[in-house]
Structure formats: C-alpha cells, structure tokens
Amino acid sequence: MTLSDNKPARQIARPVPLRQSVYEAILDMIVERTLRPGQHLVENELAVMLGVSRQPVREALQWLKNDGWVDLRPGHGAFVHAPTVTEADQLLAVRALLETESARLAAMNATAQEISQLRDLCGQGVTALKADDLASMVAANAELHAAVAQFSGNRVLVELAAQVDRRVRWYYTPIARQRGEQSWREHAALIDAIEARDGDLAAQIMRDHTEHTRRAYLDGTASGDEEIHEVEPRRSAR
C-alpha cells in the first residue's frame, strides 16, 4: 500500500482565486444597491475601484451572469440585472414558505440562550433604525432571519433559506426605511411567540411579516418610488 492509496487526512487550504474575490465584491455592491439594477458595469471602472486588472473582473462578470445577477448584452456590455415583478414575487413567496415553517419549528426547538440571541439581534436592528444606519439595519434583519432558520433545528430549511438570503437582502434594502419601526415590532412579536413556545402564532406572525415585506417591495416597484440608498463600496478585492 502506498500513501496515494489512502484518502488524505486533511485538505491543504488554497488561496481564494482572485476572480472569486472580485465576484464577491461586485455581488456585495449589487446586493447593497451601490450598483443599481440596470446600471452599466464598465470593466475598467470596476478594475480601478477594486484595485485589480480587467481579467478577473471579466471572469467575475461572466459568473455573475451565470448566477442571474448580471445581464451581458452583445455590443453593449454588462448591466446589473433588473428583476421583473414576477421574479421578485416568486422569490419572496418562496421565502415566506421557508421562513414561516422555520418560525414554527424555532418555537419548538430554540433554547433560552438562542432566544436571547434573537433579542440581541432585534435590539441591534432597533439601534440601527434610530441611527438611520441602513447597512446595519439590513445586516441585522438578515442575521435575525438566518438565526430563526438556524434555531428551527431543520438543516434542510437552513440550507434553502441561505440560498435565497442574498436576493432577499437585495429586495429588502430599498424598502428597509419604509418598513422601519413596524418591521422591528413584528420581529419582537415573533420572538415573544417563539419564547412562549407557540408555534402556530410564530408561524402566523412570520407569514404576515414576510407578506408585508413582499407587498412593500412590489408596491414600491409598481409606483416607481423605490428609493435606493448607496452604501460605501469595498475598495479592494485583494
């Protein structure tokens, strides 16, 4: 028997390819709405902004196109994908199904320490709201919803919720201020229901909560009132 006959006991860590870092940096700017839906993405400008050459930017844009974040138009270049009403409606509807079940299960399975973590996250969100800190508000919202899924105890739900997380944040960012205080009151009521071990109530609160977010986004899109607040972009992908 040779060493090659055995599976390695551990894998050697490899540096993340530059194109992957560039992909993540551009995607963060899209999700944060620093790069707006429909915005032209100029390779040279992105390369200068991120401190890299054009090649990893070009490769990252192709990956983003494959994942549905960027549209490549022959003869015109790359543009941030502008989601249709149908796309947004379908994703937010699926999100509601996943998170409603997560809330129901969290009421059955969350520990006292985990419930305390939810309250801390809710407090962070309220603090960000009072400070008008959009980035922190969106981050706290995403972390709270991810925690509810995690505390459900269902690993499949956790994985599925994670798959839609970035797109949910993409849709939530322009309405975070609009939802404002009401959203965090709904979060607090959800946590109360989870602490009370009332799965049906927790599920109903989450169902209503996600529906309010879906409706706010769709109404804003239909009226053309969607307000985009820019977040300072990452300056280097190295």
Order of alpha helices (4+ residues) and beta strands (2+ residues): alpha-beta-alpha-alpha-beta-beta-alpha-alpha-alpha-alpha-alpha-alpha
